[in-house]
Amino acid sequence: MSDPGPGRALFAFVRHWSRRSWSGGPGAAERGRLVLVTEAVDALVGRGLPATVNAVAREIGIDQSGASRLIKGAAAAGYLTMSSPDTDGRRRQAAVTASGHTLLEQAQAWQERIFDRLTEGWSERRRRDFLLAMAELVDRSYTVDS
């Protein structure tokens, strides 16, 4: 097999880190799922989009029923709430609670520590250039249809 190209390297990196959880230990997988769905809702709202079950499903690349279960679990844990906008009572939207924001702050602090460890020895310019390149890839990813 040939050496991995940049696309394969990117997806290998994503696969590896998508299975990691900042909490570790027992229950880490469930906590990771709670972070995943809470981050998805936060990202959608941050982009000005309604965090419906279908939007969350698209954001994390799973089916609607799986997203619904994740949202229900995060709501039961107190990280998300579900409500209906005044304009359409049938269309429920998720929102991050104060506890959910605390969860995200903890998870994001772990993400920053991991980035610091992975880029140890890099210059500040290299780190900044990498950040800008990744931000550009993320922005473009919303326009690419798989």
MODELLER restraints for C-alpha pairs under 7 A, 6 or more apart:
rsr = mdl.restraints
at = mdl.atoms
rsr.add(forms.Gaussian(group=physical.xy_distance, feature=features.Distance(at['CA:21:A'], at['CA:28:A']), mean=5.93, stdev=0.5))
rsr.add(forms.Gaussian(group=physical.xy_distance, feature=features.Distance(at['CA:21:A'], at['CA:29:A']), mean=6.94, stdev=0.5))
rsr.add(forms.Gaussian(group=physical.xy_distance, feature=features.Distance(at['CA:21:A'], at['CA:32:A']), mean=5.27, stdev=0.5))
rsr.add(forms.Gaussian(group=physical.xy_distance, feature=features.Distance(at['CA:22:A'], at['CA:107:A']), mean=6.10, stdev=0.5))
rsr.add(forms.Gaussian(group=physical.xy_distance, feature=features.Distance(at['CA:22:A'], at['CA:110:A']), mean=5.75, stdev=0.5))
rsr.add(forms.Gaussian(group=physical.xy_distance, feature=features.Distance(at['CA:34:A'], at['CA:74:A']), mean=5.54, stdev=0.5))
rsr.add(forms.Gaussian(group=physical.xy_distance, feature=features.Distance(at['CA:35:A'], at['CA:104:A']), mean=6.70, stdev=0.5))
rsr.add(forms.Gaussian(group=physical.xy_distance, feature=features.Distance(at['CA:37:A'], at['CA:70:A']), mean=6.38, stdev=0.5))
rsr.add(forms.Gaussian(group=physical.xy_distance, feature=features.Distance(at['CA:37:A'], at['CA:71:A']), mean=6.55, stdev=0.5))
rsr.add(forms.Gaussian(group=physical.xy_distance, feature=features.Distance(at['CA:38:A'], at['CA:79:A']), mean=6.88, stdev=0.5))
rsr.add(forms.Gaussian(group=physical.xy_distance, feature=features.Distance(at['CA:38:A'], at['CA:80:A']), mean=6.92, stdev=0.5))
rsr.add(forms.Gaussian(group=physical.xy_distance, feature=features.Distance(at['CA:38:A'], at['CA:96:A']), mean=6.68, stdev=0.5))
rsr.add(forms.Gaussian(group=physical.xy_distance, feature=features.Distance(at['CA:38:A'], at['CA:100:A']), mean=6.67, stdev=0.5))
rsr.add(forms.Gaussian(group=physical.xy_distance, feature=features.Distance(at['CA:39:A'], at['CA:104:A']), mean=6.85, stdev=0.5))
rsr.add(forms.Gaussian(group=physical.xy_distance, feature=features.Distance(at['CA:40:A'], at['CA:56:A']), mean=6.12, stdev=0.5))
rsr.add(forms.Gaussian(group=physical.xy_distance, feature=features.Distance(at['CA:40:A'], at['CA:59:A']), mean=6.22, stdev=0.5))
rsr.add(forms.Gaussian(group=physical.xy_distance, feature=features.Distance(at['CA:40:A'], at['CA:60:A']), mean=6.77, stdev=0.5))
rsr.add(forms.Gaussian(group=physical.xy_distance, feature=features.Distance(at['CA:41:A'], at['CA:51:A']), mean=5.53, stdev=0.5))
rsr.add(forms.Gaussian(group=physical.xy_distance, feature=features.Distance(at['CA:41:A'], at['CA:56:A']), mean=6.46, stdev=0.5))
rsr.add(forms.Gaussian(group=physical.xy_distance, feature=features.Distance(at['CA:41:A'], at['CA:94:A']), mean=6.63, stdev=0.5))
rsr.add(forms.Gaussian(group=physical.xy_distance, feature=features.Distance(at['CA:41:A'], at['CA:95:A']), mean=6.58, stdev=0.5))
rsr.add(forms.Gaussian(group=physical.xy_distance, feature=features.Distance(at['CA:41:A'], at['CA:96:A']), mean=6.92, stdev=0.5))
rsr.add(forms.Gaussian(group=physical.xy_distance, feature=features.Distance(at['CA:42:A'], at['CA:96:A']), mean=6.51, stdev=0.5))
rsr.add(forms.Gaussian(group=physical.xy_distance, feature=features.Distance(at['CA:44:A'], at['CA:50:A']), mean=6.62, stdev=0.5))
rsr.add(forms.Gaussian(group=physical.xy_distance, feature=features.Distance(at['CA:44:A'], at['CA:51:A']), mean=5.80, stdev=0.5))
rsr.add(forms.Gaussian(group=physical.xy_distance, feature=features.Distance(at['CA:45:A'], at['CA:51:A']), mean=6.32, stdev=0.5))
rsr.add(forms.Gaussian(group=physical.xy_distance, feature=features.Distance(at['CA:50:A'], at['CA:93:A']), mean=6.30, stdev=0.5))
rsr.add(forms.Gaussian(group=physical.xy_distance, feature=features.Distance(at['CA:51:A'], at['CA:93:A']), mean=5.11, stdev=0.5))
rsr.add(forms.Gaussian(group=physical.xy_distance, feature=features.Distance(at['CA:51:A'], at['CA:94:A']), mean=5.27, stdev=0.5))
rsr.add(forms.Gaussian(group=physical.xy_distance, feature=features.Distance(at['CA:52:A'], at['CA:92:A']), mean=6.06, stdev=0.5))
rsr.add(forms.Gaussian(group=physical.xy_distance, feature=features.Distance(at['CA:52:A'], at['CA:93:A']), mean=4.55, stdev=0.5))
rsr.add(forms.Gaussian(group=physical.xy_distance, feature=features.Distance(at['CA:52:A'], at['CA:94:A']), mean=6.23, stdev=0.5))
rsr.add(forms.Gaussian(group=physical.xy_distance, feature=features.Distance(at['CA:53:A'], at['CA:64:A']), mean=6.43, stdev=0.5))
rsr.add(forms.Gaussian(group=physical.xy_distance, feature=features.Distance(at['CA:53:A'], at['CA:67:A']), mean=6.13, stdev=0.5))
rsr.add(forms.Gaussian(group=physical.xy_distance, feature=features.Distance(at['CA:53:A'], at['CA:68:A']), mean=5.84, stdev=0.5))
rsr.add(forms.Gaussian(group=physical.xy_distance, feature=features.Distance(at['CA:54:A'], at['CA:64:A']), mean=5.63, stdev=0.5))
rsr.add(forms.Gaussian(group=physical.xy_distance, feature=features.Distance(at['CA:56:A'], at['CA:67:A']), mean=6.36, stdev=0.5))
rsr.add(forms.Gaussian(group=physical.xy_distance, feature=features.Distance(at['CA:57:A'], at['CA:63:A']), mean=5.65, stdev=0.5))
rsr.add(forms.Gaussian(group=physical.xy_distance, feature=features.Distance(at['CA:57:A'], at['CA:64:A']), mean=5.39, stdev=0.5))
rsr.add(forms.Gaussian(group=physical.xy_distance, feature=features.Distance(at['CA:57:A'], at['CA:67:A']), mean=5.06, stdev=0.5))
rsr.add(forms.Gaussian(group=physical.xy_distance, feature=features.Distance(at['CA:74:A'], at['CA:80:A']), mean=5.62, stdev=0.5))
rsr.add(forms.Gaussian(group=physical.xy_distance, feature=features.Distance(at['CA:75:A'], at['CA:81:A']), mean=5.45, stdev=0.5))
rsr.add(forms.Gaussian(group=physical.xy_distance, feature=features.Distance(at['CA:78:A'], at['CA:97:A']), mean=6.98, stdev=0.5))
rsr.add(forms.Gaussian(group=physical.xy_distance, feature=features.Distance(at['CA:78:A'], at['CA:99:A']), mean=6.42, stdev=0.5))
rsr.add(forms.Gaussian(group=physical.xy_distance, feature=features.Distance(at['CA:78:A'], at['CA:100:A']), mean=6.98, stdev=0.5))
rsr.add(forms.Gaussian(group=physical.xy_distance, feature=features.Distance(at['CA:79:A'], at['CA:96:A']), mean=5.96, stdev=0.5))
rsr.add(forms.Gaussian(group=physical.xy_distance, feature=features.Distance(at['CA:79:A'], at['CA:97:A']), mean=5.30, stdev=0.5))
rsr.add(forms.Gaussian(group=physical.xy_distance, feature=features.Distance(at['CA:79:A'], at['CA:99:A']), mean=5.37, stdev=0.5))
rsr.add(forms.Gaussian(group=physical.xy_distance, feature=features.Distance(at['CA:79:A'], at['CA:100:A']), mean=3.83, stdev=0.5))
rsr.add(forms.Gaussian(group=physical.xy_distance, feature=features.Distance(at['CA:80:A'], at['CA:94:A']), mean=6.26, stdev=0.5))
rsr.add(forms.Gaussian(group=physical.xy_distance, feature=features.Distance(at['CA:80:A'], at['CA:95:A']), mean=5.42, stdev=0.5))
rsr.add(forms.Gaussian(group=physical.xy_distance, feature=features.Distance(at['CA:80:A'], at['CA:96:A']), mean=4.57, stdev=0.5))
rsr.add(forms.Gaussian(group=physical.xy_distance, feature=features.Distance(at['CA:80:A'], at['CA:97:A']), mean=5.32, stdev=0.5))
rsr.add(forms.Gaussian(group=physical.xy_distance, feature=features.Distance(at['CA:80:A'], at['CA:100:A']), mean=6.33, stdev=0.5))
rsr.add(forms.Gaussian(group=physical.xy_distance, feature=features.Distance(at['CA:81:A'], at['CA:94:A']), mean=5.47, stdev=0.5))
rsr.add(forms.Gaussian(group=physical.xy_distance, feature=features.Distance(at['CA:81:A'], at['CA:95:A']), mean=5.29, stdev=0.5))
rsr.add(forms.Gaussian(group=physical.xy_distance, feature=features.Distance(at['CA:81:A'], at['CA:96:A']), mean=6.49, stdev=0.5))
rsr.add(forms.Gaussian(group=physical.xy_distance, feature=features.Distance(at['CA:81:A'], at['CA:97:A']), mean=6.62, stdev=0.5))
rsr.add(forms.Gaussian(group=physical.xy_distance, feature=features.Distance(at['CA:82:A'], at['CA:92:A']), mean=6.18, stdev=0.5))
rsr.add(forms.Gaussian(group=physical.xy_distance, feature=features.Distance(at['CA:82:A'], at['CA:93:A']), mean=5.43, stdev=0.5))
rsr.add(forms.Gaussian(group=physical.xy_distance, feature=features.Distance(at['CA:82:A'], at['CA:94:A']), mean=4.47, stdev=0.5))
rsr.add(forms.Gaussian(group=physical.xy_distance, feature=features.Distance(at['CA:82:A'], at['CA:95:A']), mean=6.45, stdev=0.5))
rsr.add(forms.Gaussian(group=physical.xy_distance, feature=features.Distance(at['CA:83:A'], at['CA:92:A']), mean=5.25, stdev=0.5))
rsr.add(forms.Gaussian(group=physical.xy_distance, feature=features.Distance(at['CA:83:A'], at['CA:93:A']), mean=5.45, stdev=0.5))
rsr.add(forms.Gaussian(group=physical.xy_distance, feature=features.Distance(at['CA:83:A'], at['CA:94:A']), mean=6.56, stdev=0.5))
rsr.add(forms.Gaussian(group=physical.xy_distance, feature=features.Distance(at['CA:84:A'], at['CA:90:A']), mean=6.73, stdev=0.5))
rsr.add(forms.Gaussian(group=physical.xy_distance, feature=features.Distance(at['CA:84:A'], at['CA:91:A']), mean=5.79, stdev=0.5))
rsr.add(forms.Gaussian(group=physical.xy_distance, feature=features.Distance(at['CA:84:A'], at['CA:92:A']), mean=4.39, stdev=0.5))
rsr.add(forms.Gaussian(group=physical.xy_distance, feature=features.Distance(at['CA:84:A'], at['CA:93:A']), mean=6.07, stdev=0.5))
rsr.add(forms.Gaussian(group=physical.xy_distance, feature=features.Distance(at['CA:85:A'], at['CA:92:A']), mean=6.99, stdev=0.5))
